[in-house]
Amino acid sequence: MSRMFGTDGVRGVAGSELTIQLATGLGQAGAYVLTKETSHQPTIIVGCDTRISGGMLSNALMAGICSVGANAVYVGVIPTPAIAYLTRYYRADAGVMISASHNPAEFNGIKFFNREGYKLPDKLEDEIEQVISSNMMGVTMPIGAKVGKIEYRLEALYEYIRFMKASVPVDLHGIKIVVDCAEGASYITSIRTLMELGAEVVPIHICPDGININRNCGSTHMEELRERVVKENANLGVTFDGDADRMLAVDEKGNLVDGDQLMAICGLYLKEHGLLKNDTIVGTVMSNLGFTLFGKAKGISIERTVVGDRYVLECMKRKGYNLGGEQSGHIIFLDENTTGDGLLSALHLLQVLVETKKPLSELASVMEVLPQALVNAHVNNEIKSKYMEYSAISNAIADLEKKYKDEGRVLIRPSGTEPLVRVMIEGKDLNEIQKDAERLADLITEVMS
């Protein structure tokens, strides 16, 4: 049986894979594991993104929380990083976000934060899973006055907005920004924050209906944003995913600025102001080779972890770094928040833009992005980690690694959240690496079907 938790919580199709029974069980087991050492009646913050299944799953989850004697505070539709912050702000014992991030609307997910606002290590997730698989053995279900209760604080998102404005108090008067909210959780927080800081905001995809989250918009579909920035003659565009823990940008010419470039821009600014701890940025194995070359040129060390922003965070905490993230736009500014925060990343980028008075295209040129092809192979979720056990696949990978040994690299990895094996090839010729990546992805799909 595969592990219940992926790289970003428990995720699946709502109603069939992520059922209300599982959500209730996660509420019970999560509340028990995360609060069993407390001497008071514990409280857990709960929020969700705009998916239609969010209400169903949040109520099931909170029922589970209350059934083991903990209280739940429901803060409604709100970004994931706001849950991390509000858990600390309200001095709660844990936080839970119901979201499937960049995935389509039929998916949903549940991810936990501890009392300090950090995502859980594998050990704690395994303990939660063990409690569920044991049918709640040893977990007391109180009755009467000891049952937990639910409190509603839908105004909590305004506290998050205040926190964002205080974290990076940049004056945005004179800056025009196109903001794509992906029909997701940031449709209020990001627009209000940027407007209250003085920006001229052109908002798009801010009318969530429960089923349009991430649909042809947001950080995974940036074509409209790129066109709109040029049409509006804006200084830049920013876009979030469904739960707003990631952010990508578009320069004034309509060119994509990815997570590696954003970290390069902000990291260099922090270094020049003596604020980049240990002169180091933490990336992942998916980070572009150009990111490493940028670091060497600017005296910044680039560390790499496995894919997953929580693994980036673990490295940052362990070694005392304050900036890290992923090419996909999950960027952690650890001095202000404990998880990837799209709005916080946007504010840091805007701070560099305002203070240097340089256009984003010029700022982004500090790093050369080398050609990179990424193709997904669709496979059965239960066997996605076993691709190297097939000789046809392992031989094909070995051949490509030999081919690109001196002028690129090959990276194959199973997705932590979807039934996919991701094929990434980096090299000098985009057409060639794209064809090689597609051929290998097709082979993996064919062999593992």
N, C-alpha and C positions, 0 to 999 in steps of 0.2 A: 504494500500500500504506500502510495506516495505521501510526502509530507504535506500536511494541511496548509501550513504557512509558506508563502513564497517570499520573494525578495521585498515585497511591500504589503505584508499582511495576508489575510485570507481573501481570495478573489474568485469569482465565478459568475455564471449567468444567474441573475436573481430569480428565485422561485423554483429553479430546478437543481442547480449546484449549490448556490448560496440560499438555502431555504430559511424560513422563519424558525424552524426547529434548530437549525445550526446557529442562527443568530442569537436565539435565546440561550443556547448552550455556551456560546462564546461570551455572552453577557455574564452568565453564572460563573463559568470557569475563570474568565478574565478578572472579574471582580474578586473572586476568591484568591487567586494567585497573587494579584497585585496589591491586595489590601489585608492579607491575613496577619501581617505583623502589627497592624495598627491597633491602638487601644481604644479608639473612638469609633463612632459609626462613620464609615468612610463615604466619601462623595466622589463621583465620577462625572466628568464633563463629556457630553455627547453632542456631536454635530454631523451634518451630512452635506453632500453637494446637491445639485438640482435634479438628480435622476428621479423618475417616477417611483422607483422602488425604495427611495430613501426613507419615506414615512413608514412604510411597512416594516422595513428592517430595523429602523431606529426604535420603533415601539417594541418590537420583539426583543431587541437587545436590552432595552431599558427594563422590560419585564423580567429578563434574566437577572439583571443587576439588582433589582429590588427584591427578587425572590431569595437572594442570599443575604439580605439585610443591609445592602449598601444603598445610598441615595444616588439618584441620577439628576444632573442639571442639563436640560436640553437647550442648546443655544441656536438651533435651527440651521438654515443654510449658511455655510460659512467656509472659508478656505481651510485646508488642512493645517497650514502653519499657524492659523489663528487658534486652533485647538491646542497646539503645543504651547502657545503663549498664554492662553486663558487658563490652562491647567496650572501654570505657575502663578498667574495673577490672582486667581481665586483660591490658591493654596489647596487645590483639590488633590485627591490621592491618585488619580489617574485620568487619562483622557482617551476618548475613542472617536475616530473619524470613520464615517461610512461613505466610501467613495471607491470608484474604480479608475480614478485618475484620468488618463487619456483614452481609456477604452470606450467602445460604443455604449449606448444607453442601456442595452439589455444586461450588461454586466454591472456588478457592484462589488464592493469589498469592505472589509472591516480591518482597521489597523489601530493598534494600541500605543499609547504613550504613557511613560511612567510619571511620577509626581514632579519630576524635574523637566518634563516636556520632551524627553528623548524616546525615540522608537526602541522597541524591546530587542535585546540580544536573543540569539537563537535559543539559548538555554531556557529563558523564560517562556518563549513561544512554545517550546517543546513541553514545558511543564503544563501550560494551558491545554495543549493538545492531549496530554496524558490524562488530565482530569476529565476531559470530554469523553475520551475513549474508555475510561473506567466507569462511565455512567455516573459521574459526580460522587464517586466513592469518597467518603470522609467529609463531604461538604454539607454543612448544616443549613437546612431550610427553615428559617424562623417563622413564627406565626404572630398574630396579634400586633402589638405595638412595635415589635422588633422588625417588622417588614419594612423595607425601604420605601421611599416616596420619590416622586418626580417633581422637579421644580422647573419652570420655564423662564429662561432669560434671553429672549430673542433680541434684546437691545445690546447684547454682549459684543456684537460685531462693531459697534461704535467705539468700544474700548480698544479693539484691535486697530481701528483707524487712527485713534489718538496715539497709540503705541508706534505705528508706522511713521507718522508725522514727526514724532519726537526722536525716533531712531536716526532718521536722515532728514533734518530740517532744511531741505534745499528749496530755494526760491525759484519757482518754475514759470514766473511771468515772462512772456515772450517766447515760450517753447510750445510748439504745436505737436501733439502726439496723437496718432491713431492707435486706439486700444481695442484689441480683439479679446473678448472675455470668454469665448468658446461656449457660450450659452451655459456657463458653469458657475461655480461658487464665488467667483470674483466680480460678478456683474454689479454689485453695489460697492464693495470695499475698494476696489482699484480705481473706479471712476471717481468716487467721492474724494479719496485721498489725493489723487493727482489734481483734481479741480480745486480742492481747498488749499493746495500748495501753489496755486496760481496758473497752472498749465491750461492751455486751450486744448480741450480733449475732443477728439472725434471718436465716439464709441461705436463699435460694431459688435454684433452677436451678444446683445444684452437682453434678449427676450426669451429666457428659458421656459419651455413648456413641459419638461420632464422627459421628453424623448429626443430632443434635438441637441443635447450636450455633445460636443466634439464633432458634430456632423458637418463635414466640409468647412471646418473652422478651427481656431485654436492652434496650438503649437505643432500639431501633426498635419495641418492643412493651411499653409501660409500664403497660397497664391493670391487670394483676395486682399490680404493685408499688404502684400508687396505692391499690388496695383493701386490700392487706395492711398498709400503713403505718397506715391508719385503724383497721383491725381490731385490730392489735397495740398501738395507742396509742403508737406509736413517735415519737421526736423527728424522724425523717426517714427517707427511703429513698434509696439510691444504686444506680445501675445502670451496668453496663459493656457494651461491645460484645464481639464474639468474641475480639479480641486485646487488649482492655483499654487501648487508647490513648485512648479517650474515656469520659466519664462525664457522666451527667445525674442530677438529683436530684428528689425529691418532698418537699414540705414536710409538716408534721404534719397538715395538713388534706387531704392527698391531691392537692395541686396540683403540676403540673409546674414545675420550675425548670430552664430551658434554659441552654445555654452562654453566651449573652449575659448573662443574669442572674447566672450564676456568676462571670463575669469582672467584672461590676459590683460584686458583693459583695466579692470578694477584692481587686479593684483599689482600691476605696475604703478597705478596711482597710490595704492596703499604703501607700497615699498618706498616710493619717492617721498612720502610723508612720514616714514618711519613707523608705519602701522601694520605692516605685513609680518606677522610673527615668524621668526626663524627664516625669513625670506623664502618661504615655501608655500606652494599651492598643491593641493591634493586633487589629482584627477583619477581616471580609471583606465583599464586596459583598452577601452574604446576611444580614449582621447586621441586626437589627431597627432601624427608625428610632428607636425608643424608647431604644436603646443610645446613639445619638448625642446625643439630648436629655438623657439622664442625664449624659453627659460634660460637656456645656455647663453643666449645673446645678451640678456638683461640681468644676469646674475641672480636668477630665481630658480630654486630647485623645484622640480616637478616630480612628485611621488605618485605612484599608480596603485590602485587597489582593484579588486574584482568589481564587476558592475553591481550597482546598487548604492543609493545615496547613504544608506545606513552604514555600509562598510567604509565609505568615505569618511563619514562622521566618526566612526570608531577609531580610524587612523588619526584624525584631527585631535580627538580627545586624548588619545594615548600619547601623542607626541607634542601636544601643545600648539597646534596650528589653528589659524582662525579663518582660512578661506579654502574652500574645496568644492567639488561638484562634478557634474557629468556634462558631456557634450550635448545631451538632450535638454539641458536647461535647468536641471536640479542644481542649484547653487546654494551653499551654506555659508552664511556670514555669521560665524559662531559668536562673535562679540555681541550680536543683537538677538539672534534666535537660534533655536536648537534643532532646526530641520530646514530642508529646502523651502525657500519662501520667494515666490515669483514677484510679489509686489516689492519686497525688500530689495531684491536683485535689481528691479527696474529703477528704484530710487537711487541705489548706489551708482548705476550706470548714468543716470541723469545728473547726479552730482559731478561726475567726471566731465560730462558734456558741458555743463554750465560753467564749471570752474576753469576748464582749459580753453573754453570758447572755440573748440574744434568740432567740425562735423563728425558724425559717427563713422562715416566712411574712412576718414583719416585716422580716427582712433583705432578702428578695426584693422588697419593695415599694419599695425605693430606685429601681427602674426600672419604668416603665410599658411593658408589652408591647403594641404596636399590632397590630391584626388583620393576619394574614399568611396567605395561601393558597398552598400548594405542591402542584402536581399534576405527575405524571410522564407524559410522552408516550413510548410505546414505539416505537422506530424501529430500523432496521438499523444496527448498530454502525459500519459502514464509511462511512455518510453522515450520521451524527448532527451533525457540525459544519457541514453545508451547509444548514441549515434556512433561512437568509436568502436563499438562491438561488431559493426558491420564492415567486413574487409573492403568492400567496394568503396565505401565512404572513407575509411581511414587511409586507403591507398591514394584516393583522389586528393585528400587533404595533404598528404605527404608530398605528392607531386607539385602541388601549388606552393607549398612552403619552400621547396627547393627552387622553384621558378622565381619567387619573389624574395629570396633570402638576402640579396645584396641591395635591393632598391625598393623595399616595401615590406609588408607583413600580411599574414593571414590569421584571422581570429574567428574561431567558431565557438558558439556558446548557446546553450538552451536558454530560452526566455524564462525569467523567474515568475512571470505573471500570465503568460499566454501559451497555447499549444504550438509553439514555434521553436525552430532552431535557427539562430541568426548567423548569417554568413557575412563577414566583413573582410574586404581585401583593400589594402592601401598600396598605391603604386604611382608611377609617373603618368601612365596613359589611362585616362578615365574610361574610354571605350573598351579597352582590353580588360581592365579589372572588372568592369560591369558585366561583360560577357562571361568571364571566368566565374564570377560570383553567381550569376544566374544559372550557369551550367551545374555548379556544385549544389545549389539550392534545389534545383530540379531533381538531381540525383538523390539527394537526401530524402526528398518527398517520395520519390518513386520507390526507393529501397525500403523505407520505413513504413510504407502504406500497407 
